[in-house]
């Protein structure tokens, strides 16, 4: 989904599948940022087709608005998982994606809770926004009493714990099959916290099937935790896959009370998933 100054751009198709886009220039008003005229474009990722649509929108606007700054809000960075290559047959999709965004010449690109620091380094004029606002909303729903934060690994603990200095936290150490990458289980590093009868909010940046949080919840239960909640800034729709999914099992058997996420990527629906708008 692409928006101009918060208005959705409608994408229609010709019979051959090519896009037909109509943008009424008369309905677009220049905004102002830092004292300069600007136009905001927002891309809430739904498919790779939108890369082409983004280019069409950006090039069309610059025909009519020449002396303005263009800002891009890109909450979820596509291709961020492919942030390195080891073999010559692997295509560095993240780099080429970022090259494309850079070619469009935005004054700033705002991203939310980027999965990889490589992606933010490859994007010109990148502004990194942390997820504190959305985690705080989740905490307000859960309540602070007996609340402990949990991160699925030490890296996530280092990345997020400073955002919530008032709350105790613990983290996990994953056990993986290094040939397949499959998570086999994990250990909980409690940081000296007695987890018995505590409420825990598990926090991650992105989840697909939710394996890390599933195994975390199973282990937290063994430590006597009574209430478990999950938060992920970016949640793929595959989380609802009941055949391959793991966290969905925890939600439906009440091991995990609720998943909080944003609409940066997730556009599905489930009674135990709360979606916050970015």
Residue pairs with C-beta under 8 A, 6 or more apart in sequence:
1 8
1 43
1 44
1 46
1 50
2 8
2 9
2 11
2 41
2 42
2 43
2 44
2 50
2 53
2 54
2 57
3 9
3 40
3 41
3 42
3 43
3 44
4 23
4 28
4 39
4 40
4 41
4 57
4 61
5 28
5 29
5 31
5 39
5 40
6 40
6 42
7 27
7 28
9 21
9 23
9 53
9 57
10 21
10 22
11 19
11 20
11 21
11 53
12 19
12 20
12 21
12 22
13 19
13 20
14 20
19 52
19 53
19 56
21 53
21 56
21 57
21 60
23 57
23 60
23 61
25 64
28 39
28 61
28 65
30 37
30 38
30 39
30 65
30 68
31 37
31 38
31 39
31 40
32 38
33 69
33 71
36 68
36 69
37 67
37 68
37 69
38 68
38 69
38 70
38 71
38 107
39 61
39 65
39 68
39 69
39 70
39 71
40 71
40 73
41 54
41 57
41 58
41 61
41 70
41 71
41 72
41 73
41 106
42 72
42 73
42 74
43 50
43 54
43 72
43 73
43 74
44 75
44 76
44 263
44 264
44 278
45 74
45 75
45 76
45 78
45 264
45 265
46 267
48 78
51 97
51 100
54 104
55 100
55 104
58 70
58 104
61 70
62 70
69 107
70 104
70 105
70 106
70 107
71 106
71 107
71 108
71 109
71 110
72 101
72 104
72 106
72 108
72 109
72 110
73 110
73 278
74 101
74 109
74 110
74 111
75 110
75 111
75 112
75 234
75 262
75 264
75 278
76 111
76 112
76 234
76 264
76 265
77 94
77 97
77 111
77 114
77 115
77 116
77 119
77 120
77 123
78 97
79 93
79 94
79 97
79 119
80 94
80 114
80 115
80 116
80 118
80 119
80 206
81 94
81 115
81 116
82 90
82 91
82 92
82 93
82 94
83 94
83 115
83 116
83 118
83 119
84 92
84 118
85 91
85 92
94 116
94 118
94 119
94 122
95 122
98 119
98 122
98 123
99 122
101 109
101 123
101 124
102 122
102 123
102 124
106 124
106 125
107 125
108 125
108 126
108 127
109 123
109 124
109 125
109 126
109 127
110 127
110 129
111 119
111 120
111 123
111 126
111 127
111 128
111 129
112 129
112 131
112 233
112 234
112 262
112 264
112 278
113 129
113 130
113 131
113 205
113 233
113 234
114 120
114 128
114 205
115 205
115 206
115 234
120 126
120 128
130 163
131 160
131 205
131 233
131 262
132 163
132 164
134 231
134 233
134 260
134 262
134 276
134 278
135 160
135 163
135 164
135 201
135 203
135 231
137 260
137 276
138 201
138 229
138 231
138 260
138 274
139 147
139 201
141 258
141 260
141 274
142 199
142 201
142 227
142 229
143 199
144 167
145 199
146 197
146 198
146 199
147 167
147 198
147 199
147 200
147 201
148 167
148 168
148 169
148 170
148 193
148 195
148 198
148 199
148 200
148 201
149 160
149 161
149 164
149 167
149 168
149 169
149 170
149 200
149 201
149 203
150 169
150 170
150 171
150 172
150 188
150 200
150 201
150 202
150 203
150 216
150 220
151 157
151 159
151 160
151 161
151 169
151 170
151 171
151 172
151 202
151 203
151 204
152 171
152 172
152 174
152 186
152 202
152 204
152 212
152 213
152 216
153 171
153 172
153 173
153 174
153 212
154 171
154 173
154 189
156 171
156 203
156 204
156 205
157 169
157 171
160 203
161 169
168 191
168 193
169 191
170 188
170 189
170 190
170 191
170 193
170 195
171 188
171 189
171 191
172 186
172 187
172 188
172 189
172 212
172 215
172 216
172 219
173 186
173 187
173 189
174 183
174 185
174 186
174 212
174 215
175 183
175 184
175 185
175 186
175 187
176 182
176 183
176 184
177 184
182 211
183 211
183 212
183 215
185 215
185 219
186 212
186 215
186 216
186 219
187 219
188 195
188 216
188 219
188 220
188 223
190 223
195 220
195 223
195 224
195 225
196 223
196 224
196 225
197 224
197 225
197 226
198 224
198 225
198 226
198 227
199 225
199 226
199 227
199 228
199 229
200 220
200 225
200 227
200 228
200 229
201 229
201 230
201 231
202 213
202 216
202 217
202 220
202 228
202 229
202 230
202 231
202 256
203 231
203 232
204 212
204 213
204 230
204 231
204 232
204 233
205 232
205 233
205 234
206 232
206 233
206 234
206 235
206 236
206 265
207 213
207 232
207 234
207 235
207 236
207 239
207 247
208 236
208 238
208 239
209 238
209 239
209 241
209 244
209 245
209 246
209 247
210 230
210 239
210 245
210 246
210 247
210 248
210 250
211 246
211 247
213 230
213 232
213 247
213 250
213 256
214 246
214 247
214 249
214 250
215 246
217 228
217 230
217 247
217 250
217 255
217 256
218 250
218 255
220 228
221 228
221 255
227 257
228 250
228 255
228 256
228 257
229 256
229 257
229 258
229 259
229 260
230 247
230 256
230 258
230 259
230 260
231 259
231 260
231 261
232 259
232 260
232 261
233 261
233 262
233 264
234 261
234 262
234 264
234 265
234 266
235 259
235 261
235 262
235 265
235 266
235 273
236 265
236 266
237 265
237 266
237 267
237 268
238 244
238 245
239 245
239 247
239 248
239 259
239 266
239 268
239 273
240 248
240 268
240 270
241 248
242 248
242 249
247 256
247 259
248 270
249 255
250 256
251 258
251 259
251 270
251 272
251 273
252 272
256 272
257 272
258 272
258 273
258 274
259 270
259 272
259 273
259 274
260 273
260 274
260 276
261 273
261 274
261 275
261 276
262 275
262 276
262 277
262 278
263 275
263 276
263 277
263 278
264 278
266 273
266 275
